[in-house]
Amino acid sequence: MNYNEFCVLNTLYKNPGCTQREIASANNVSIGTVNNTVKSLTSQGLLDPSGAVSADGFAALEPYKVKNAVIMAAGISSRFAPISYERPKGVLTVRGEVLIERQIKQLKEAGIDDITIVIGYKKEEFFYLEDAFGVKLVTNDEYAKRNNNSTIKKVEGILGNTYICSSDDYFSVNPFEQYVYDSYYASEYRNGPTDEYCLTTKGKGGMIVDVKVGGSDSWVMLGHAYWDESYAKKFVEILEREYDNPDTAGKLWEDIYAEHISELPMRIRKYPSDAIWEFDSLDELRGFDPHFIENVDSGILDNICSVLECEREDVKRFEPIKQGLTNLSVRFEAKGIPYVYRHPGTGTDAIISRESEAYSQGVARDLGIDRTFVYEDSKTGWKISRFIEDCIEFDYHNPEHVKTAMAIGRKLHQSGAESSFSFDVYKNALEIVDLLGRVSFADFDELAERAEFLTNASSPMAFHSFCAITISMRPTSSCIPRVLTSSTGNTPRCRIMRATWERSSAARIMASPKQKTLYGNTSSATPNRLRCVTAWRMSDCRRITGSCGLCTRREPATRWASGSICGIAWRRPSACMRKRCIKPKA
């Protein structure tokens, strides 16, 4: 069955008794084309003499029948801050209807009952849909680490004659139908500049031949897509091949499609400009539903209005700020004044004392050190500050920056302000590393070793924690660690995992007798040379099932490896953050 035959047959199935003129208008073809196609379908027995779809006609449509739909609802929707900090966009009520519920109802009205929703972020918000609508839920645990290609991966086994939808789309008119000829992507026309995915098509059938991000006066990707059997099979093959590539993690499935467009034929499906609505920001949604702001249940908006003594209609121009290490932040304006709302990240109360932070912020404000601070909730950690336009980052190599920072620090320490709170920088840094579960830069091991060495060296017990130091002079930056034992006693000692090179100017801090005992007799006679410093711990290496007294990670150490000495804190030498104890060399 060719495309025109399918369009005419499907139109007569949806609208029995419609005229040829109506068929032509619905499919954007000429009446002559419709007339010839009707004759062909009748001669094949797919239409009966009255023009109705015959039993053979329904059988001919069967390969084009939609099998199921997948609704993607796993993402965070960070651009929809701050409402998305509280709940997923798909469960918001717009013009009196919950977005995802409206879409489920439209699918079911089109005869599509097999609906799978892929959830992730705040997944519990979607659980009720199973009982309410009989849909299936699939959890995507990778939603925070990957883009929506991970959602496709989760349902790859059910794809084929499938609608691919987003939970936060609003369709003014039901776009779904029971029979679809082949793969397509929904599209609307955008006048002027746009940062959407712009489409270039070829031929009357509207086959997509190019996709580019951004453009002007163009048809753009907007809304749902449809994957027929052959498209789904090929896309899954490509995704399987590329899924583990580091570059793939951040890609939308549309990006993967665009990169393999010659292998994945897909048509454009054009819609009027008011048929499909996607809301990328709170202000866009407010333009579509003026009553949304006043009706939405939002503790964040309540916090803002309470602190700034304003109404919800006074709060506008929300713009998410790049995510920080532990928190989420959004810029907004209240009565024309720019502010920042900081939303505490999940689990941050385990590493940050919000009570201490709020007290310190208040001290800094009262001293005139931080004039941006407005308010922080000492229990939950949400904070409002004034937004500074065109600010620059602190530069450690800029003398003026350093001078200003030191002056601020001096003002704080000379103020006489006291705090009942304490903060161990090194201990808390280790806790954060454990929570992250990963490191993102190449010299992390080296910096971790230096930090641990300095922390122990500055401790009151430092001189009891090290029993031997070797200092050697080398003209290069490479250092070969030595396997040594203590000069006293027969017990092998632990050594720092990687020796640290420092310029000879470091000798200036080794002036006291105690320091000379610790570091050895140093000289600054060769300022252009580097010194290798190898320290030895007093801790014995034993096979244990607990943790050693000096262990900073405090994890079980139960496995031995022959031929190596014990790494500091029961870690393998030169491989920080390993979890085994290494047998000492005899």
C-alpha positions, -999 to +999 in steps of 0.1 A: +000+000+000+015+034-010+012+065+011-017+081-007-037+048-006-031+046+032-041+083+037-074+079+019-082+045+035-074+058+070-094+089+065-125+069+054-120+046+084-119+077+108-147+096+090-170+072+072-190+088+044-168+119+040-165+135+006-135+134-017-131+171-012-129+166+026-104+137+021-082+160-001-083+188+025-075+164+053-044+150+035-033+181+016-036+165-018-056+173-049-091+161-055-078+144-087-053+124-066-081+114-042-103+103-071-077+081-087-067+066-053-104+058-045-106+039-078-075+020-070-086+010-035-120-001-049-104-022-076-083-039-049-114-047-028-102-024+000-133-002-004-167-016-011-189+000-038-204+024-013-170+038-005-168+022+030-137+004+042-142-034+035-130-063+056-100-066+033-094-029+038-092-033+076-068-063+071-046-040+049-045-014+077-035-039+104+004-036+098+000+001+104-019-002+137-003+016+167+007-010+193+015+012+223+028+045+237+057+054+259+055+086+279+088+100+291+085+113+327+119+106+343+137+140+338+142+168+363+130+196+339+156+220+354+146+248+331+112+249+348+127+261+381+117+266+408+085+246+405+103+216+392+124+215+425+092+205+442+074+182+418+078+168+382+063+190+355+041+162+342+019+163+373+012+200+373-023+212+367-027+234+337-061+249+327-078+226+352-062+193+340-030+174+351-007+174+321+001+137+320-035+127+328-048+147+299-023+130+276-032+095+289-069+102+282-062+114+247-042+082+239-070+061+252-096+080+232-076+071+201-078+034+210-043+031+225-046+013+259-010-001+262+007+029+278+041+027+296+054+057+316+091+059+324+097+076+357+128+087+377+129+121+394+103+121+422+089+089+408+064+085+437+044+114+423+034+091+394+025+059+413-012+067+415-015+065+377-012+027+378-045+023+396-062+054+382-055+046+345-041+011+343-008+022+328+026+005+334+054+022+352+091+016+345+118+032+366+149+049+350+176+051+377+200+068+354+178+099+349+203+122+368+234+109+350+221+106+314+197+124+290+165+108+277+184+082+257+184+062+290+146+063+290+146+048+255+170+022+266+147+011+295+119+003+271+138-008+240+121-043+241+086-029+236+094-003+208+078-007+174+047+011+161+050+032+192+042+068+201+071+085+220+057+113+242+068+137+269+047+139+300+046+177+301+032+184+266-003+199+262-022+191+231-050+215+223-065+189+200-060+151+203-031+143+179-032+105+183-047+080+159-050+043+157-033+038+124+000+055+112+018+049+079+054+054+090+077+072+114+072+109+120+081+138+143+054+164+152+063+200+141+052+236+143+064+266+123+084+292+142+087+328+129+120+346+136+150+332+156+145+300+176+168+277+196+146+247+189+156+218+166+150+230+131+140+206+103+148+205+066+126+183+045+126+169+010+097+160-014+060+161-011+061+134+015+080+156+039+110+133+045+133+149+071+168+152+056+185+175+082+182+186+118+200+216+133+198+232+167+187+268+163+177+287+133+151+312+120+117+310+103+117+272+103+096+241+111+108+228+144+106+196+164+077+200+189+057+174+208+054+137+201+070+113+177+060+080+162+084+050+156+073+023+132+087-012+135+117-007+111+127+026+127+125+013+162+146-018+153+173+003+137+174+029+164+178+003+191+207-012+172+224+021+171+217+029+207+230-005+218+262+002+199+268+037+212+252+036+247+284+032+267+303+059+248+310+088+272+296+113+247+263+095+245+252+101+281+243+137+276+225+133+243+187+135+237+174+106+215+168+133+189+205+141+188+213+104+181+186+104+154+201+136+138+236+119+137+222+089+119+195+106+099+204+087+067+198+053+085+165+064+102+139+076+077+113+099+094+087+123+080+076+156+094+040+159+107+030+195+105+005+210+130-011+245+135+008+269+157-016+265+186-019+227+186+011+217+207+024+234+238+057+228+255+065+250+285+102+255+290+098+281+318+074+292+344+068+324+326+059+306+294+033+285+313+019+317+330+014+331+295-007+300+285-025+297+319-027+331+337-042+315+368-014+289+371+008+309+395-020+318+419-033+282+419-002+261+420+007+245+454+043+258+459+061+262+491+089+279+473+067+307+460+052+310+495+087+314+509+096+341+484+064+361+489+067+358+527+103+371+529+100+398+503+065+408+513+051+406+478+023+388+459+028+359+435+020+381+405+049+403+415+074+374+411+085+370+375+114+361+351+125+329+366+158+316+351+177+286+365+214+291+374+239+264+366+236+236+392+261+237+420+278+209+439+250+204+464+222+229+457+199+242+430+194+279+424+171+301+403+173+338+395+140+357+396+127+392+399+103+405+426+088+440+419+116+444+394+145+436+417+167+406+409+172+379+435+184+343+438+165+315+455+187+286+466+170+253+470+190+228+492+199+196+474+187+162+485+208+148+513+228+180+519+217+181+555+241+152+561+272+173+553+261+209+559+248+223+592+222+248+579+219+263+614+256+271+614+254+284+578+225+307+586+242+321+616+275+327+597+256+344+568+239+367+593+272+377+609+287+384+574+257+405+566+258+425+598+295+432+593+290+444+558+310+416+543+280+401+524+255+427+513+236+402+491+223+380+519+185+384+526+173+353+545+181+317+551+159+291+568+181+275+595+161+242+594+158+234+557+185+256+542+165+275+515+180+309+510+172+342+493+200+366+482+202+396+460+215+388+425+246+406+413+248+413+375+281+407+356+300+394+387+333+377+381+349+347+397+376+350+423+411+346+408+437+333+431+464+346+408+451+382+408+469+401+436+440+426+440+415+398+444+437+381+470+443+414+488+405+421+490+398+386+502+424+388+529+410+421+541+376+406+543+390+377+563+408+400+586+377+421+592+358+389+602+384+376+625+390+410+642+352+416+647+350+396+679+320+376+665+317+342+681+301+310+670+292+279+689+296+258+657+327+241+645+337+228+610+365+204+602+374+213+566+394+181+559+369+157+576+340+173+558+358+172+524+363+135+528+326+130+536+317+149+504+341+128+483+324+097+497+290+110+489+300+119+454+314+084+449+337+096+421+364+121+412+364+142+381+400+154+376+433+137+368+454+148+397+429+141+424+450+113+440+480+136+443+460+164+458+443+140+483+477+128+494+490+163+500+460+172+519+463+142+542+500+147+547+494+184+557+466+175+579+486+149+598+517+170+598+499+199+615+483+177+641+497+177+677+505+141+672+523+146+640+558+139+653+546+107+668+529+096+636+561+096+614+592+077+622+615+082+591+619+108+563+640+105+532+648+136+512+665+133+479+676+159+453+665+154+417+665+178+388+632+164+373+596+162+384+594+124+385+598+106+418+604+068+424+589+058+458+612+038+480+603+008+501+618+015+535+613+004+571+618+022+603+653+026+616+642+015+650+626-017+658+616-046+635+581-035+626+576-024+590+560+010+587+534+025+563+544+051+538+525+078+520+511+065+488+529+088+464+560+109+472+554+147+468+579+170+450+583+205+463+606+233+454+636+238+477+620+271+489+598+248+511+629+244+533+621+278+549+593+263+569+616+236+582+636+257+606+627+244+641+646+215+657+614+195+657+609+202+620+644+192+612+639+160+631+608+154+611+619+165+577+657+160+578+684+185+573+674+205+543+692+232+523+680+259+500+713+261+481+698+247+449+666+267+444+658+253+410+659+217+421+629+197+434+629+176+465+611+143+469+596+139+504+586+104+515+570+100+549+566+068+569+536+062+592+540+046+626+508+025+621+514-012+620+501-032+590+478-060+603+451-081+588+419-068+603+382-068+596+376-033+610+396-002+603+429+010+613+432+039+638+445+063+611+420+053+584+402+083+570+377+063+550+368+039+578+358+010+556+365-027+562+400-039+552+400-076+548+421-085+518+458-090+514+481-085+484+516-098+486+547-079+476+535-044+486+537-022+516+507-008+534+492+023+518+482+051+541+448+047+556+447+011+545+448+019+508+468+005+479+499+026+472+494+051+443+457+043+440+437+064+464+403+054+475+409+016+472+393-004+499+418-031+508+447-034+533+480-043+516+504-068+533+536-051+544+569-061+529+590-080+553 
